[in-house]
Amino acid sequence: AQTVTQSQPEMSVQEAETVTLSCTYDTSESDYYLFWYKQPPSRQMILVIRQEAYKQQNATENRFSVNFQKAAKSFSLKISDSQLGDAAMYFCAYRSDGKSTFGDGTTLTVKP
Amino acid sequence: NAGVTQTPKFQVLKTGQSMTLQCAQDMNHNSMYWYRQDPGMGLRLIYYSASEGTTDKGEVPNGYNVSRLNKREFSLRLESAAPSQTSVYFCASSLTTGPDYGYTFGSGTRLTVV
């Protein structure tokens, strides 16, 4: 079974600074996707970014980018120019066989 | 607005009561999922439906049943609620079960069993 580990239960960042959230996973599959979801206090889960395992180029969506290290099974999320609205819980997720496995989440606090 | 709609948003049950959580999506997605989220933990899969007419168990199916009523609707039933089922429940949908598709989530149902 696949597992997803987020080793940082909580992180904080100063507004306008950069923060990196860590995620590692374990799988024997070769074809899979990785995702980061954001869950703000409203509780609504929002897809932030996704990465295909076969693509070497790291995905980028505006201020959000990933550092995907396939051999190390690592998938970190970098948030640049952090904004107050980025405060949320972030979940890393793995998907290969029709359903996703989620990490336990990292709560990000943004300090003004 | 297009998306996934869950009802109710909040519910308090007494131990032993039953209830059904409703989920509907209007994005013509084939796959639908029920997850639960407990404090300090990630989402754990209860049941999923890869396509209309099929359902499969996830990681934590005990105490739950599901019905894929049609392509749009996927309900989750608690037959005899227990305090251990106090949680936030999320319904999600995806175009297919293919790994390249992310989920669209509903806004969740906060269930308390006393």
Boltz contact constraints between the chains, C-beta under 6 A:
constraints:
  - contact:
      token1: [A, 32]
      token2: [B, 99]
      max_distance: 6.0
  - contact:
      token1: [A, 33]
      token2: [B, 99]
      max_distance: 6.0
  - contact:
      token1: [A, 33]
      token2: [B, 100]
      max_distance: 6.0
  - contact:
      token1: [A, 35]
      token2: [B, 102]
      max_distance: 6.0
  - contact:
      token1: [A, 43]
      token2: [B, 108]
      max_distance: 6.0
  - contact:
      token1: [A, 44]
      token2: [B, 107]
      max_distance: 6.0
  - contact:
      token1: [A, 45]
      token2: [B, 105]
      max_distance: 6.0
  - contact:
      token1: [A, 47]
      token2: [B, 102]
      max_distance: 6.0
  - contact:
      token1: [A, 50]
      token2: [B, 102]
      max_distance: 6.0
  - contact:
      token1: [A, 91]
      token2: [B, 42]
      max_distance: 6.0
  - contact:
      token1: [A, 95]
      token2: [B, 99]
      max_distance: 6.0
  - contact:
      token1: [A, 96]
      token2: [B, 99]
      max_distance: 6.0
  - contact:
      token1: [A, 98]
      token2: [B, 50]
      max_distance: 6.0
  - contact:
      token1: [A, 98]
      token2: [B, 97]
      max_distance: 6.0
  - contact:
      token1: [A, 99]
      token2: [B, 45]
      max_distance: 6.0
  - contact:
      token1: [A, 99]
      token2: [B, 48]
      max_distance: 6.0
  - contact:
      token1: [A, 102]
      token2: [B, 42]
      max_distance: 6.0
  - contact:
      token1: [A, 102]
      token2: [B, 43]
      max_distance: 6.0
  - contact:
      token1: [A, 103]
      token2: [B, 42]
      max_distance: 6.0
  - contact:
      token1: [A, 104]
      token2: [B, 41]
      max_distance: 6.0
  - contact:
      token1: [A, 104]
      token2: [B, 42]
      max_distance: 6.0
  - contact:
      token1: [A, 105]
      token2: [B, 42]
      max_distance: 6.0
